[in-house]
């Protein structure tokens, strides 16, 4: 849908489609997941509210606006592999911002994701570079 929308500011579009859903979802979550929703709201720290605001609006709005801009300018096949970066960025951000330590399995997983992304995005070019020198030797 984002790719087909010509002449629309995607950042403004994402803001409008993100305004309504959080309200009923917050209400459902408060009443279905806790016995005292008022106490939960009042006891929530400012750090938690800040994290919630960042994740729900700032990062989501920016990510979708950037994603939409990329989809407008490039094919979905060339943009989609970069969605693999989402967990890597999340792990690195929590490491930097919250001083969370990265376990060996997480580092290995991030390296595997990055390797897969390199192969997916640059695979044909890398293969051409590797094949070209060997084909020149057989020709010469």
C-alpha positions as CSV (number, residue, x, y, z in Angstrom):
1,X,0.0,0.0,0.0
2,X,2.8,2.4,0.9
3,X,4.5,1.8,-2.5
4,X,1.3,2.7,-4.4
5,X,0.7,6.0,-2.5
6,X,2.1,8.7,-4.8
7,X,2.4,12.2,-3.5
8,X,1.6,11.4,0.1
9,X,3.9,12.3,2.9
10,X,4.4,8.9,4.5
11,X,5.4,10.3,7.9
12,X,2.1,12.1,8.2
13,X,0.3,9.1,7.0
14,X,1.9,6.9,9.6
15,X,1.1,9.4,12.3
16,X,-2.6,9.4,11.4
17,X,-2.9,5.6,11.2
18,X,-1.1,5.3,14.6
19,X,-3.3,7.7,16.6
20,X,-6.3,5.5,17.2
21,X,-5.2,1.9,17.7
22,X,-3.2,2.5,20.9
23,X,-6.2,3.7,22.9
24,X,-8.4,0.6,22.7
25,X,-5.4,-1.7,23.0
26,X,-4.2,0.1,26.2
27,X,-7.7,-0.3,27.6
28,X,-7.9,-4.0,26.7
29,X,-4.4,-4.6,28.1
30,X,-5.2,-2.8,31.4
31,X,-8.4,-4.6,32.0
32,X,-7.5,-8.0,30.8
33,X,-4.0,-8.3,32.1
34,X,-4.3,-6.8,35.5
35,X,-6.7,-6.7,38.4
36,X,-6.1,-3.1,39.3
37,X,-5.4,-1.0,36.2
38,X,-5.3,2.4,38.0
39,X,-2.6,1.1,40.4
40,X,-0.6,-0.1,37.4
41,X,-0.9,3.3,35.7
42,X,0.1,5.2,38.8
43,X,3.0,3.0,39.8
44,X,4.6,3.0,36.4
45,X,8.0,4.9,36.4
46,X,8.8,7.8,34.2
47,X,11.6,5.7,32.6
48,X,9.0,3.1,31.6
49,X,6.7,5.8,30.2
50,X,9.6,7.2,28.3
51,X,10.6,3.8,26.9
52,X,6.9,3.2,25.9
53,X,6.7,6.6,24.1
54,X,10.0,5.9,22.3
55,X,9.0,2.4,21.1
56,X,5.4,3.2,20.3
57,X,5.8,6.5,18.6
58,X,9.3,7.7,17.9
59,X,11.0,4.6,16.7
60,X,7.8,3.2,15.0
61,X,7.0,6.4,13.2
62,X,10.5,7.0,12.0
63,X,11.0,3.3,11.0
64,X,7.7,3.2,9.0
65,X,8.4,6.6,7.4
66,X,11.9,5.5,6.3
67,X,10.6,2.1,5.3
68,X,7.9,3.8,3.1
69,X,10.4,6.1,1.6
70,X,12.6,3.2,0.7
71,X,9.7,1.2,-0.8
72,X,8.8,4.2,-2.9
73,X,12.3,4.5,-4.4
74,X,13.4,0.8,-4.6
75,X,11.8,-2.5,-5.3
76,X,10.4,-4.5,-2.3
77,X,12.8,-7.3,-3.1
78,X,15.8,-5.0,-2.6
79,X,14.4,-3.4,0.6
80,X,12.9,-6.3,2.5
81,X,16.1,-8.0,3.4
82,X,17.0,-5.0,5.6
83,X,14.1,-6.0,7.9
84,X,16.6,-8.6,9.2
85,X,18.4,-5.7,11.0
86,X,15.5,-5.1,13.4
87,X,16.6,-7.6,16.1
88,X,20.3,-6.6,15.6
89,X,19.4,-2.9,16.1
90,X,17.3,-3.8,19.1
91,X,20.1,-5.7,20.8
92,X,22.7,-3.1,20.1
93,X,20.4,-0.3,21.3
94,X,19.6,-2.1,24.5
95,X,23.3,-2.7,25.0
96,X,24.2,1.0,24.5
97,X,21.2,2.6,26.1
98,X,20.4,0.2,29.0
99,X,23.8,-1.3,29.6
100,X,22.5,-4.8,28.9
101,X,25.2,-7.3,28.2
102,X,25.1,-9.3,25.0
103,X,25.5,-13.0,25.4
104,X,27.7,-15.0,23.1
105,X,24.6,-16.6,21.4
106,X,23.2,-13.1,20.7
107,X,26.5,-11.9,19.2
108,X,26.7,-15.1,17.0
109,X,23.1,-14.6,15.9
110,X,23.7,-11.0,15.0
111,X,26.8,-12.0,13.0
112,X,24.8,-14.7,11.2
113,X,22.1,-12.1,10.4
114,X,24.6,-9.7,9.1
115,X,26.3,-12.4,7.0
116,X,23.0,-13.4,5.6
117,X,22.2,-9.8,4.7
118,X,25.5,-9.3,3.0
119,X,25.0,-12.5,1.0
120,X,21.4,-11.5,0.1
121,X,22.2,-7.9,-0.9
122,X,25.7,-8.2,-2.3
123,X,25.8,-11.9,-3.2
124,X,25.8,-11.5,-7.0
125,X,28.4,-8.8,-6.9
126,X,30.7,-10.8,-4.5
127,X,30.3,-13.9,-6.7
128,X,31.2,-11.9,-9.8
129,X,34.3,-10.6,-8.0
130,X,35.3,-14.1,-7.0
131,X,34.6,-15.7,-10.4
132,X,36.2,-12.9,-12.5
133,X,39.8,-13.4,-11.4
134,X,39.6,-17.2,-11.9
135,X,38.0,-16.8,-15.4
136,X,40.8,-14.3,-16.4
137,X,43.4,-16.9,-15.4
138,X,41.9,-19.5,-17.7
139,X,41.6,-17.0,-20.6
140,X,45.2,-15.7,-20.2
